Amino acid sequence: MINKKDRTKIRAELGRLLLLVQLVLIIVVLLSWPSSAHPPLPTEFYGRMRDYNNNASVGEVVNAYDESGTLCGTFIIVNQGYYGVLTCTGDDPETSADEGAVAGENITFRYKGSFTTARGEVTWELGTFKNVNLTYPVVYCGDYFCDAEYESTFTCPFDCPQYNASQNVTTNATSNTTGNATGGGTGTGSGGGGGGGGGAAGGTTQASITMRPRYLVNFTGNYSGADLGFDCIENWICTNWTECGIDGMQNRTCTDRNFCGTTEEKPPETQKCVYTPTCYDGVKNGYEDGIDCGGLCPPCIGCFDGVQNCHAGGCEEGVDCGGPCPACPSCYDGIKNCHDDACEDGIDCGGPCEKRCPLTQAPFPLLVCKKDINPFNNRFIIFFIIVLLVIGGNFAYSEMKVREVRACKHMKGIDRARKILEIRRKALLFTVILVLVSIVIYMYYYFFIMCETEYKYIWILLLMLVSIPIIVHELIRYLEYSESKKIQKMAALLRSHEEQVEWLIKMQKDNASEIIEGLVRELEGFLGKGSDLPSQILLSLKRVLKDTKSVLEGYLFNRPADAEEESLSTSAGDCVELLYGEKHKAVLEKHDSLVKIGRDLKVVLEYLSDKKNLSEELAKIRNSSDGDSEGASGTVVSDDVKEKNDVEGGKNAALDANSDSEGDKTKDNPSDQPKQEQKQEQARQEQA
């Protein structure tokens, strides 16, 4: 265990370890090369720019915006009617700010600060060129402007009406209250070029104007219309509603046939409607793959259809390259690419090119940042190598200290063992703390330094920062020396030893009961037959018989028989001395039963001696539990091995004697052989 002085040393070493780890981390971060992540490549847009059926003017600005309204690119027109390339940047995932578009977003274009109609693929993609033609203003049917590219008399008659060449009109105005007034005129004219009007009206048309008198209502309820004139009654006539426009509105034109000049009763000329997408509305909607193309509309033609075709006023030189598309790959474009069904081995060399690549040319490295939890595949392996070297050095140092302690001759054995245990525990504690701190540092490096930062996993770092001090505290607490732990451990050891001794006494008592019971039967049978033995032996045998009966009676009634056992030990010892003495040796050889009685008496003497030793040991254990546990525990522990050997020896002797006794009984009474074998097997199982 670790005492208080060693705990202070461990805390000092822990502080030095944390300082060392911090220095190593700072060195690794400073020496690590910069991250290889880069902002994404932009999308390049180019195409035509029309302004009210005319080419856009030089100097005008075209802006591109992503779906969130962030400006991603700007281009100032330098060639009349064309823009591009307009670079629309992408959003850098390494920053929290929104710098541009991301893959899959639709780009909108503005000209003169207003939206435009775009024809082409407007989806943002990484590092691609896209042809998109722009028209200003936004084209939709019902905007009172006929766009020459998107609209016609058939597709949008409202914006592009068909005009008559001549008109003949005669108008008569009639009052239904004052009489008729007629005015007429004739004339002929032809339409001029560019929308010129015809001459005066030819023919006649009569229109009836309905008038109503003006009147006043006085306070008496009467009215008077004298000299107040007449009011004109509006008579409106409207054209049919136009088709629903892209803005969800329908329009019509209403005209007052009475030309009253008022609009009090004029019906509405606009109303909301549900727009039905068409293939000429200049918007990607419905099932279209692009703006007015794909799906139910004609196929889209562009630089990404996999077909060599013509579009945007030019023809492709290859499949989706050249002409209005980006230049086709070649052996002179300064880029390593593939063309003519083969790929270049280097930049404009090898593969389909005639120029061979030099042997010393190395491929251009692609800097791509990729997270990998395996430290052997990233630059953090340097840190782990340093950690392993530190751990190896610590173990080498601890083993050196152990060898020094073992070589010290003046130290006691127990002191040497304690010193070696202390050194190895310190080495283990140092290693565990270093490994835990290294794991925390590596998790921080993986989630917050390597490539992009992943704040969603910060709970792992916080959990480790909270759990590691708790683990270290519990480890130190486990290794720390504690007097209470020692007392509890010694008390548990004493209880266990006491239970073991009690069990051995009980087992020997059970075995001895059978042996003593058999000895009583043998003595009674032998003495009952009568014999010519010397009187001294007969008296000794009778005394033994009396003492064995007393001991057996105490065993049967579970009462203490210490005095009886002491008396039996004395009488049995005297009898054995008589039987095996030189004086009566010849008498013993004449009687086989007497030989068996003598052998059983020896077994009983061994049992009584073992029981006495165990009883004394049990008394010591109980006295140790009641008194000073520390002093007594030393005695108990020191005598444990010796006493265990004595107990085991007595137990084995008792079993052997019992086996011999039972064997003799079996010879005398063969019918009891299975019963005796069963008892012997049960005794062996109890011993195991």
C-alpha positions as CSV (number, residue, x, y, z in Angstrom):
1,M,0.0,0.0,0.0
2,I,1.0,3.6,-0.5
3,N,1.5,5.7,2.6
4,K,1.1,9.5,2.9
5,K,4.7,10.2,2.2
6,D,4.6,8.2,-1.0
7,R,1.3,9.8,-2.0
8,T,3.0,13.2,-2.0
9,K,5.8,11.9,-4.2
10,I,3.3,10.4,-6.6
11,R,1.5,13.8,-6.9
12,A,4.8,15.5,-7.6
13,E,5.6,13.0,-10.3
14,L,2.1,13.4,-11.7
15,G,2.6,17.1,-12.0
16,R,5.9,16.6,-13.8
17,L,4.2,14.1,-16.1
18,L,1.4,16.5,-17.1
19,L,4.0,19.2,-17.8
20,L,5.9,16.8,-20.0
21,V,2.8,15.9,-21.9
22,Q,1.9,19.6,-22.5
23,L,5.4,20.3,-23.8
24,V,5.2,17.3,-26.2
25,L,1.7,18.5,-27.4
26,I,3.0,22.0,-28.1
27,I,6.0,20.6,-30.0
28,V,3.8,18.4,-32.1
29,V,1.4,21.2,-32.9
30,L,4.2,23.6,-33.8
31,L,6.0,21.1,-36.0
32,S,3.0,19.8,-37.7
33,W,2.6,21.0,-41.3
34,P,-0.5,23.0,-42.2
35,S,-3.8,21.3,-43.0
36,S,-4.3,20.4,-46.6
37,A,-7.9,21.5,-47.0
38,H,-8.7,24.1,-49.6
39,P,-11.8,26.1,-50.5
40,P,-13.9,24.4,-53.3
41,L,-13.3,25.2,-56.9
42,P,-15.9,27.7,-58.4
43,T,-18.4,27.3,-61.1
44,E,-17.7,29.4,-64.2
45,F,-20.7,30.9,-66.1
46,Y,-20.7,32.4,-69.6
47,G,-23.2,33.2,-72.4
48,R,-25.2,35.9,-74.1
49,M,-26.8,39.0,-72.4
50,R,-29.8,40.6,-74.0
51,D,-31.4,43.9,-72.9
52,Y,-34.9,44.5,-74.3
53,N,-34.2,42.6,-77.5
54,N,-30.9,44.3,-77.9
55,N,-27.4,43.3,-76.9
56,A,-26.3,44.4,-73.5
57,S,-24.1,47.4,-73.4
58,V,-20.4,47.4,-72.5
59,G,-19.8,48.4,-68.9
60,E,-23.0,47.0,-67.5
61,V,-22.7,44.6,-64.5
62,V,-24.0,41.1,-64.2
63,N,-24.2,39.7,-60.6
64,A,-24.7,36.0,-59.5
65,Y,-26.4,35.1,-56.2
66,D,-26.9,31.7,-54.5
67,E,-30.3,30.6,-53.0
68,S,-29.6,32.4,-49.7
69,G,-29.0,35.7,-51.5
70,T,-25.3,35.7,-51.0
71,L,-23.3,37.4,-53.9
72,C,-21.0,34.7,-55.3
73,G,-19.7,36.4,-58.4
74,T,-19.7,39.7,-60.5
75,F,-18.8,40.4,-64.1
76,I,-18.5,43.7,-66.0
77,I,-19.4,43.3,-69.7
78,V,-16.5,44.0,-72.1
79,N,-18.0,42.5,-75.3
80,Q,-21.4,43.9,-76.3
81,G,-24.0,41.2,-75.9
82,Y,-21.8,38.7,-74.0
83,Y,-20.7,38.1,-70.5
84,G,-18.2,35.7,-68.9
85,V,-16.6,34.0,-67.6
86,L,-18.4,34.9,-64.4
87,T,-16.8,33.1,-61.4
88,C,-19.3,32.0,-58.8
89,T,-17.3,31.0,-55.7
90,G,-18.3,28.2,-53.4
91,D,-18.7,28.2,-49.6
92,D,-15.6,27.3,-47.6
93,P,-16.6,24.6,-45.1
94,E,-13.6,25.5,-42.9
95,T,-15.2,28.8,-42.0
96,S,-18.5,29.7,-40.3
97,A,-19.2,32.6,-42.8
98,D,-21.2,32.1,-46.0
99,E,-18.8,32.9,-48.9
100,G,-20.9,31.4,-51.7
101,A,-22.9,28.6,-53.0
102,V,-22.8,24.9,-52.3
103,A,-23.3,21.9,-54.6
104,G,-26.9,21.6,-55.9
105,E,-27.9,25.3,-55.3
106,N,-29.6,27.2,-58.2
107,I,-27.9,30.4,-59.1
108,T,-29.9,33.6,-60.0
109,F,-28.5,36.4,-62.1
110,R,-29.3,40.2,-61.9
111,Y,-28.7,42.9,-64.5
112,K,-29.1,46.5,-63.7
113,G,-30.2,45.4,-60.2
114,S,-33.2,43.4,-61.4
115,F,-33.8,39.7,-62.0
116,T,-33.3,38.2,-65.4
117,T,-34.6,35.2,-67.3
118,A,-31.9,32.5,-67.6
119,R,-31.7,29.7,-70.2
120,G,-29.3,27.0,-69.4
121,E,-28.0,24.9,-66.5
122,V,-27.9,27.2,-63.5
123,T,-27.1,24.6,-60.8
124,W,-23.8,25.2,-58.9
125,E,-21.3,22.4,-59.4
126,L,-17.7,22.1,-58.2
127,G,-15.1,23.2,-60.9
128,T,-17.4,23.2,-64.0
129,F,-18.1,25.6,-66.9
130,K,-21.7,26.3,-67.8
131,N,-23.3,28.2,-70.7
132,V,-26.3,30.3,-69.5
133,N,-28.0,32.9,-71.7
134,L,-29.6,35.9,-69.9
135,T,-32.5,38.1,-70.9
136,Y,-33.5,41.4,-69.3
137,P,-36.2,42.0,-68.0
138,V,-37.8,38.8,-66.7
139,V,-40.0,37.5,-69.6
140,Y,-43.6,36.5,-68.9
141,C,-46.8,36.8,-71.0
142,G,-48.7,39.8,-69.9
143,D,-45.8,42.3,-69.2
144,Y,-46.8,44.5,-72.2
145,F,-43.5,43.8,-73.9
146,C,-43.0,41.3,-76.7
147,D,-39.6,39.5,-76.3
148,A,-38.3,38.5,-79.7
149,E,-36.7,35.3,-78.5
150,Y,-39.3,33.9,-76.1
151,E,-42.7,35.3,-77.3
152,S,-44.6,35.5,-80.5
153,T,-48.2,36.3,-81.7
154,F,-49.0,32.6,-81.3
155,T,-47.4,32.0,-77.9
156,C,-48.4,35.3,-76.3
157,P,-50.9,37.3,-78.4
158,F,-51.3,39.8,-75.5
159,D,-47.7,41.0,-75.6
160,C,-47.4,40.4,-79.4
161,P,-50.8,41.4,-81.0
162,Q,-51.4,41.2,-84.8
163,Y,-52.2,44.8,-86.0
164,N,-54.6,45.7,-89.0
165,A,-53.2,47.7,-91.9
166,S,-56.2,50.2,-92.1
167,Q,-59.3,51.3,-90.3
168,N,-62.4,53.3,-91.3
169,V,-64.5,54.8,-88.6
170,T,-67.5,57.2,-88.5
171,T,-68.8,58.3,-85.2
172,N,-72.3,59.8,-84.4
173,A,-73.1,61.1,-81.0
174,T,-76.8,61.4,-80.1
175,S,-78.4,62.7,-77.0
176,N,-81.7,61.1,-76.0
177,T,-82.9,64.2,-74.3
178,T,-82.1,67.2,-76.5
179,G,-82.1,65.7,-80.0
180,N,-79.7,64.2,-82.4
181,A,-76.3,65.5,-83.4
182,T,-74.5,63.9,-86.3
183,G,-71.0,64.4,-87.4
184,G,-69.4,62.5,-90.2
185,G,-66.4,62.3,-92.4
186,T,-64.8,60.0,-94.9
187,G,-61.2,59.2,-95.7
188,T,-58.9,56.5,-96.8
189,G,-55.3,55.7,-95.8
190,S,-52.8,52.9,-95.9
191,G,-50.5,51.6,-93.1
192,G,-47.1,53.1,-93.1
193,G,-43.9,51.2,-92.4
194,G,-42.9,50.7,-88.9
195,G,-46.3,51.0,-87.5
196,G,-47.6,54.0,-89.4
197,G,-51.3,54.8,-89.1
198,G,-53.9,54.8,-91.7
199,G,-55.8,57.8,-93.0
200,A,-59.1,59.2,-91.8
201,A,-61.8,56.7,-91.2
202,G,-63.8,55.3,-94.1
203,G,-67.3,54.0,-93.6
204,T,-69.7,55.0,-90.8
205,T,-70.3,53.8,-87.3
206,Q,-73.0,55.2,-85.0
207,A,-72.7,55.1,-81.2
208,S,-75.5,56.0,-78.8
209,I,-74.5,58.0,-75.7
210,T,-76.9,57.7,-72.8
211,M,-77.3,60.8,-70.8
212,R,-79.2,61.5,-67.5
213,P,-80.3,64.8,-66.2
214,R,-78.7,66.4,-63.1
215,Y,-81.0,67.3,-60.3
216,L,-80.8,68.6,-56.7
217,V,-82.9,67.5,-53.7
218,N,-83.8,70.4,-51.4
219,F,-84.6,70.2,-47.7
220,T,-88.4,69.8,-48.4
221,G,-87.9,66.6,-50.3
222,N,-88.6,68.1,-53.7
223,Y,-86.0,68.0,-56.5
224,S,-85.4,70.4,-59.4
225,G,-83.4,69.7,-62.6
226,A,-83.6,73.1,-64.2
227,D,-80.4,74.3,-66.0
228,L,-78.3,71.5,-64.3
229,G,-77.3,69.6,-67.5
230,F,-76.9,65.9,-67.9
231,D,-74.6,63.1,-66.5
232,C,-72.9,60.6,-68.7
233,I,-73.6,56.9,-68.0
234,E,-70.5,54.6,-68.3
235,N,-70.8,51.7,-70.7
236,W,-67.8,49.5,-70.4
237,I,-66.8,46.7,-72.8
238,C,-63.8,44.4,-72.0
239,T,-61.6,42.0,-74.0
240,N,-61.2,38.4,-73.1
241,W,-58.8,37.5,-70.2
242,T,-55.3,36.8,-71.2
243,E,-53.6,33.5,-70.4
244,C,-52.3,33.1,-66.9
245,G,-48.9,34.7,-66.7
246,I,-45.8,33.5,-64.9
247,D,-46.6,36.0,-62.1
248,G,-50.0,34.3,-61.5
249,M,-52.0,37.2,-62.9
250,Q,-54.5,37.6,-65.9
251,N,-55.1,40.9,-67.7
252,R,-57.7,42.4,-70.0
253,T,-58.5,45.8,-71.4
254,C,-61.8,47.6,-70.7
255,T,-63.1,50.6,-72.8
256,D,-66.0,52.9,-72.0
257,R,-68.1,53.1,-75.2
258,N,-69.7,56.3,-74.0
259,F,-66.3,57.9,-73.4
260,C,-67.6,59.5,-70.2
261,G,-64.1,60.1,-68.9
262,T,-64.9,58.6,-65.5
263,T,-64.0,55.1,-64.0
264,E,-66.5,54.8,-61.2
265,E,-68.1,51.7,-62.7
266,K,-65.1,50.3,-64.5
267,P,-64.7,46.6,-64.0
268,P,-61.3,45.1,-62.9
269,E,-58.7,44.6,-65.6
270,T,-56.5,42.1,-63.6
271,Q,-57.2,39.0,-61.5
272,K,-55.2,36.2,-59.9
273,C,-54.9,32.8,-61.6
274,V,-53.1,29.5,-61.4
275,Y,-50.1,29.5,-63.8
276,T,-49.7,26.4,-66.0
277,P,-46.0,25.9,-66.9
278,T,-45.1,25.9,-70.5
279,C,-42.0,25.2,-72.6
280,Y,-41.5,28.9,-73.5
281,D,-41.9,30.8,-70.2
282,G,-38.2,31.1,-69.6
283,V,-38.4,29.4,-66.2
284,K,-37.4,25.9,-65.1
285,N,-40.7,24.4,-63.8
286,G,-43.0,21.5,-64.2
287,Y,-41.1,18.4,-65.3
288,E,-38.3,20.3,-67.1
289,D,-34.7,19.3,-66.7
290,G,-33.6,22.8,-67.5
291,I,-35.2,26.1,-68.5
292,D,-37.8,25.2,-71.1
293,C,-36.1,22.0,-72.0
294,G,-36.1,18.4,-70.9
295,G,-39.0,16.4,-69.5
296,L,-42.1,17.2,-71.6
297,C,-40.2,19.9,-73.5
298,P,-37.6,19.5,-76.2
299,P,-34.3,18.0,-74.9
300,C,-31.8,20.4,-73.4
301,I,-28.8,21.3,-75.5
302,G,-25.7,22.4,-73.7
303,C,-22.1,21.5,-72.8
304,F,-23.1,18.6,-70.6
305,D,-25.5,16.6,-72.8
306,G,-22.8,14.1,-74.0
307,V,-23.5,15.1,-77.7
308,Q,-21.4,17.1,-80.1
309,N,-23.9,19.8,-81.3
310,C,-24.4,23.5,-81.9
311,H,-25.9,26.0,-79.5
312,A,-25.5,29.5,-78.2
313,G,-24.5,30.8,-81.6
314,G,-21.6,28.3,-82.0
315,C,-20.8,24.6,-82.6
316,E,-18.8,22.3,-80.4
317,E,-15.4,21.1,-81.6
318,G,-15.7,17.9,-79.7
319,V,-18.2,16.3,-77.4
320,D,-19.2,19.0,-75.0
321,C,-16.0,21.0,-75.6
322,G,-14.9,23.7,-77.9
323,G,-16.9,26.5,-79.5
324,P,-19.4,27.8,-76.9
325,C,-18.1,25.2,-74.4
326,P,-14.8,25.0,-72.6
327,A,-11.8,24.2,-74.7
328,C,-11.3,20.6,-75.6
329,P,-8.5,18.7,-73.9
330,S,-5.3,18.6,-76.0
331,C,-1.6,18.0,-75.7
332,Y,-1.0,21.7,-75.5
333,D,-3.3,23.0,-72.8
334,G,-0.9,22.7,-69.9
335,I,-3.1,20.3,-68.0
336,K,-2.8,16.6,-67.4
337,N,-6.1,15.2,-68.8
338,C,-7.6,12.5,-71.0
339,H,-8.6,12.7,-74.7
340,D,-8.6,10.6,-77.8
341,D,-9.6,7.6,-75.7
342,A,-6.4,7.7,-73.7
343,C,-5.0,9.6,-70.7
344,E,-1.8,11.6,-70.5
345,D,1.0,10.2,-68.3
346,G,2.1,13.7,-67.3
347,I,1.3,17.3,-68.3
348,D,0.9,17.3,-72.1
349,C,3.1,14.2,-72.4
350,G,2.6,10.5,-72.7
351,G,-0.6,8.6,-73.6
352,P,-2.2,10.2,-76.8
353,C,0.5,12.9,-77.0
354,E,3.6,12.5,-79.2
355,K,5.8,14.1,-76.5
356,R,7.2,11.5,-74.1
357,C,7.3,12.3,-70.3
358,P,10.7,12.6,-68.7
359,L,11.5,9.8,-66.2
360,T,12.1,12.3,-63.4
361,Q,8.7,13.9,-63.6
362,A,6.6,13.2,-60.6
363,P,2.8,13.4,-60.5
364,F,1.3,16.6,-59.1
365,P,0.2,15.9,-55.5
366,L,-3.4,16.4,-54.6
367,L,-3.8,17.9,-51.2
368,V,-6.9,16.3,-49.7
369,C,-7.5,16.3,-46.0
370,K,-9.0,13.0,-44.7
371,K,-9.6,12.1,-41.1
372,D,-8.3,8.7,-40.0
373,I,-8.6,7.5,-36.4
374,N,-5.6,5.1,-36.8
375,P,-2.6,7.0,-35.5
376,F,-0.3,5.0,-37.7
377,N,-1.9,6.7,-40.8
378,N,-1.6,10.3,-39.6
379,R,1.2,12.6,-38.3
380,F,0.1,12.0,-34.6
381,I,2.2,8.8,-34.7
382,I,5.1,11.0,-33.6
383,F,3.4,11.7,-30.3
384,F,2.5,8.1,-29.7
385,I,6.1,7.1,-30.4
386,I,7.2,9.6,-27.7
387,V,4.6,8.2,-25.3
388,L,5.8,4.6,-25.9
389,L,9.4,5.7,-25.4
390,V,8.5,7.4,-22.1
391,I,6.6,4.3,-20.9
392,G,9.5,2.1,-21.8
393,G,12.0,4.3,-20.1
394,N,9.9,4.4,-17.0
395,F,9.7,0.6,-16.8
396,A,13.5,0.3,-17.5
397,Y,14.1,2.8,-14.7
398,S,11.9,0.9,-12.3
399,E,13.5,-2.4,-13.1
400,M,16.9,-0.8,-12.5
401,K,15.7,0.4,-9.1
402,V,14.4,-3.1,-8.3
403,R,17.8,-4.6,-9.1
404,E,19.5,-2.1,-6.8
405,V,17.1,-3.0,-4.0
406,R,17.7,-6.7,-4.5
407,A,21.5,-6.2,-4.5
408,C,21.3,-4.4,-1.1
409,K,22.4,-7.0,1.4
410,H,21.8,-5.0,4.7
411,M,18.0,-4.8,4.1
412,K,15.6,-7.3,5.7
413,G,13.6,-9.6,3.5
414,I,10.3,-7.9,4.4
415,D,11.7,-4.4,3.8
416,R,13.1,-5.5,0.5
417,A,9.8,-6.9,-0.7
418,R,7.9,-3.8,0.4
419,K,10.4,-1.5,-1.4
420,I,10.1,-3.5,-4.7
421,L,6.3,-3.5,-4.4
422,E,6.4,0.3,-3.9
423,I,8.6,0.8,-7.0
424,R,6.4,-1.3,-9.2
425,R,3.2,0.3,-8.1
426,K,4.6,3.8,-8.9
427,A,5.6,2.6,-12.3
428,L,2.1,1.2,-12.9
429,L,0.4,4.4,-11.7
430,F,2.7,6.5,-13.9
431,T,1.8,4.3,-17.0
432,V,-1.9,4.4,-16.4
433,I,-2.0,8.2,-16.0
434,L,0.2,8.7,-19.1
435,V,-2.0,6.5,-21.2
436,L,-5.3,8.2,-20.1
437,V,-3.8,11.7,-20.7
438,S,-2.5,10.6,-24.1
439,I,-6.0,9.4,-25.1
440,V,-7.5,12.7,-24.1
441,I,-4.9,14.6,-26.2
442,Y,-5.4,12.4,-29.2
443,M,-9.2,12.8,-29.1
444,Y,-8.8,16.6,-28.9
445,Y,-6.4,16.4,-31.9
446,Y,-8.8,14.2,-33.9
447,F,-12.0,16.1,-33.4
448,F,-10.7,19.7,-33.1
449,I,-7.4,20.0,-35.0
450,M,-7.4,17.4,-37.8
451,C,-9.2,18.8,-40.9
452,E,-12.6,20.4,-40.0
453,T,-13.7,21.0,-36.4
454,E,-16.5,18.7,-35.2
455,Y,-18.1,20.4,-32.2
456,K,-20.8,17.7,-32.0
457,Y,-18.3,15.3,-30.5
458,I,-17.1,17.7,-27.8
459,W,-19.1,15.6,-25.2
460,I,-16.6,12.8,-25.6
461,L,-13.8,15.2,-24.6
462,L,-15.8,16.5,-21.7
463,L,-16.7,13.0,-20.5
464,M,-13.0,12.0,-20.5
465,L,-11.9,15.1,-18.7
466,V,-14.4,14.4,-16.0
467,S,-13.8,10.6,-15.7
468,I,-10.0,10.5,-15.8
469,P,-9.5,12.4,-12.5
470,I,-12.0,10.1,-10.9
471,I,-10.2,7.0,-12.2
472,V,-6.8,8.3,-11.1
473,H,-8.3,9.1,-7.6
474,E,-9.8,5.7,-7.2
475,L,-6.6,4.0,-8.3
476,I,-4.5,6.0,-5.8
477,R,-7.1,5.3,-3.2
478,Y,-6.9,1.6,-3.9
479,L,-3.1,1.5,-3.7
480,E,-3.0,3.8,-0.6
481,Y,-2.0,2.2,2.7
482,S,-4.9,2.1,5.2
483,E,-4.7,0.8,8.8
484,S,-8.5,0.1,8.8
485,K,-8.1,-2.1,5.6
486,K,-5.3,-4.0,7.3
487,I,-7.4,-4.6,10.4
488,Q,-10.4,-5.7,8.4
489,K,-8.3,-8.1,6.3
490,M,-6.7,-9.6,9.4
491,A,-10.1,-10.0,11.0
492,A,-11.4,-11.8,8.0
493,L,-8.3,-14.0,7.9
494,L,-8.8,-14.9,11.6
495,R,-12.5,-15.8,11.1
496,S,-11.6,-18.0,8.1
497,H,-8.9,-19.7,10.1
498,E,-11.2,-20.2,13.1
499,E,-13.9,-21.8,10.9
500,Q,-11.3,-24.1,9.3
501,V,-10.0,-25.3,12.6
502,E,-13.5,-25.9,13.9
503,W,-14.3,-27.9,10.8
504,L,-11.2,-30.0,11.3
505,I,-12.1,-30.7,14.9
506,K,-15.6,-31.7,14.0
507,M,-14.4,-34.0,11.2
508,Q,-11.8,-35.7,13.4
509,K,-14.5,-36.1,16.2
510,D,-16.8,-37.9,13.7
511,N,-14.1,-40.2,12.6
512,A,-12.9,-40.9,16.2
513,S,-16.4,-41.7,17.3
514,E,-16.5,-44.6,14.9
515,I,-13.1,-45.8,15.9
516,I,-13.8,-45.5,19.6
517,E,-17.2,-47.3,19.2
518,G,-15.4,-50.2,17.4
519,L,-12.8,-50.3,20.1
520,V,-15.5,-50.6,22.8
521,R,-17.0,-53.6,21.0
522,E,-13.6,-55.3,20.6
523,L,-12.7,-54.8,24.3
524,E,-16.1,-56.1,25.5
525,G,-15.8,-59.1,23.2
526,F,-12.2,-59.8,24.2
527,L,-12.8,-59.4,27.9
528,G,-16.0,-61.3,27.8
529,K,-14.4,-64.5,26.5
530,G,-11.9,-64.6,29.4
531,S,-8.3,-65.3,28.9
532,D,-5.0,-66.3,30.5
533,L,-3.5,-62.9,30.2
534,P,-1.5,-61.3,33.0
535,S,-3.6,-59.5,35.5
536,Q,-1.8,-56.2,34.9
537,I,-2.8,-56.3,31.2
538,L,-6.4,-57.2,32.1
539,L,-6.7,-54.4,34.6
540,S,-5.3,-51.9,32.0
541,L,-7.7,-53.1,29.4
542,K,-10.7,-52.8,31.7
543,R,-9.6,-49.2,32.6
544,V,-9.3,-48.4,28.9
545,L,-12.8,-49.8,28.3
546,K,-14.3,-47.7,31.1
547,D,-12.6,-44.5,29.7
548,T,-13.7,-45.2,26.1
549,K,-17.3,-45.6,27.2
550,S,-17.2,-42.3,29.0
551,V,-15.7,-40.5,26.0
552,L,-18.2,-42.1,23.6
553,E,-21.1,-41.2,25.9
554,G,-20.0,-37.5,25.8
555,Y,-19.8,-37.6,22.0
556,L,-23.3,-39.1,21.7
557,F,-24.9,-36.5,24.0
558,N,-22.8,-33.6,22.6
559,R,-21.4,-32.5,25.9
560,P,-17.8,-31.5,26.7
561,A,-15.6,-34.6,27.3
562,D,-12.2,-32.9,27.9
563,A,-11.7,-34.7,31.3
564,E,-12.7,-38.0,29.9
565,E,-10.5,-37.6,26.9
566,E,-7.5,-36.7,29.2
567,S,-8.2,-39.9,31.3
568,L,-8.5,-42.0,28.2
569,S,-5.2,-40.6,26.9
570,T,-3.5,-41.6,30.1
571,S,-5.0,-45.1,30.3
572,A,-4.5,-45.9,26.6
573,G,-0.9,-44.7,26.8
574,D,-0.2,-47.0,29.8
575,C,-1.9,-49.9,28.0
576,V,0.1,-49.5,24.9
577,E,3.3,-49.4,26.9
578,L,2.4,-52.7,28.5
579,L,1.3,-54.4,25.3
580,Y,4.3,-53.4,23.3
581,G,6.9,-53.7,26.1
582,E,9.6,-56.4,26.1
583,K,8.0,-58.1,29.1
584,H,4.7,-58.9,27.4
585,K,5.8,-59.1,23.8
586,A,5.3,-62.9,23.7
587,V,1.7,-62.5,25.1
588,L,0.8,-60.0,22.3
589,E,2.0,-62.3,19.6
590,K,-0.4,-65.1,20.8
591,H,-3.6,-63.1,20.5
592,D,-4.5,-61.5,17.1
593,S,-7.4,-59.6,18.7
594,L,-5.1,-58.1,21.2
595,V,-2.8,-56.9,18.4
596,K,-5.8,-55.1,16.7
597,I,-6.8,-53.6,20.0
598,G,-3.3,-52.2,20.4
599,R,-3.3,-50.8,16.9
600,D,-6.6,-49.0,17.6
601,L,-5.3,-47.6,20.8
602,K,-2.4,-46.0,19.0
603,V,-4.9,-44.4,16.6
604,V,-7.0,-43.1,19.5
605,L,-3.8,-41.6,21.1
606,E,-2.9,-39.8,17.8
607,Y,-6.5,-38.5,17.6
608,L,-6.5,-37.2,21.1
609,S,-3.1,-35.5,20.6
610,D,-4.2,-33.8,17.4
611,K,-7.5,-32.6,19.0
612,K,-5.6,-31.2,21.9
613,N,-3.3,-29.2,19.5
614,L,-6.3,-28.0,17.5
615,S,-8.2,-26.9,20.6
616,E,-5.2,-24.9,21.8
617,E,-4.9,-23.3,18.4
618,L,-8.7,-22.4,18.4
619,A,-8.2,-20.8,21.8
620,K,-5.4,-18.7,20.5
621,I,-7.5,-17.5,17.6
622,R,-10.4,-16.6,19.8
623,N,-8.1,-14.8,22.2
624,S,-6.6,-12.8,19.3
625,S,-10.1,-11.8,18.1
626,D,-11.0,-10.5,21.5
627,G,-7.6,-8.8,22.3
628,D,-5.2,-6.8,20.2
629,S,-5.8,-8.0,16.6
630,E,-2.5,-6.6,15.3
631,G,-0.2,-8.5,17.8
632,A,-2.3,-11.7,17.7
633,S,-2.5,-11.7,14.0
634,G,1.2,-12.0,13.6
635,T,1.3,-15.1,15.8
636,V,-1.6,-16.6,14.0
637,V,-0.2,-16.0,10.6
638,S,3.3,-17.2,11.6
639,D,1.9,-20.4,13.0
640,D,-0.6,-21.0,10.2
641,V,1.6,-23.1,8.0
642,K,2.9,-25.2,10.8
643,E,-0.5,-25.9,12.3
644,K,-2.0,-26.7,9.0
645,N,0.7,-29.3,8.4
646,D,0.0,-30.8,11.9
647,V,-3.7,-30.9,11.3
648,E,-3.4,-32.5,7.9
649,G,-1.0,-35.1,9.3
650,G,-3.3,-36.0,12.1
651,K,-6.2,-36.1,9.8
652,N,-4.4,-38.4,7.4
653,A,-3.3,-40.6,10.2
654,A,-6.8,-40.9,11.5
655,L,-8.1,-41.9,8.1
656,D,-5.3,-44.5,7.7
657,A,-6.0,-45.9,11.1
658,N,-9.7,-46.0,10.4
659,S,-9.0,-47.8,7.2
660,D,-7.0,-50.4,9.0
661,S,-9.6,-50.8,11.7
662,E,-12.4,-51.2,9.2
663,G,-10.3,-53.7,7.3
664,D,-9.9,-55.8,10.4
665,K,-13.6,-55.5,11.1
666,T,-14.2,-56.6,7.5
667,K,-12.1,-59.7,8.0
668,D,-14.1,-60.6,11.2
669,N,-17.4,-59.8,9.6
670,P,-17.4,-60.1,5.8
671,S,-21.1,-58.9,5.6
672,D,-20.1,-55.4,6.8
673,Q,-17.6,-54.9,4.0
674,P,-19.8,-52.8,1.6
675,K,-20.9,-50.6,4.6
676,Q,-17.3,-50.0,5.7
677,E,-16.1,-49.2,2.2
678,Q,-18.9,-46.6,1.9
679,K,-17.9,-45.0,5.1
680,Q,-14.3,-44.9,4.0
681,E,-15.2,-43.2,0.7
682,Q,-17.4,-40.7,2.5
683,A,-14.5,-39.8,4.8
684,R,-12.2,-39.3,1.8
685,Q,-14.7,-36.9,0.2
686,E,-15.0,-34.9,3.4
687,Q,-11.2,-34.6,3.5
688,A,-11.2,-33.4,-0.1
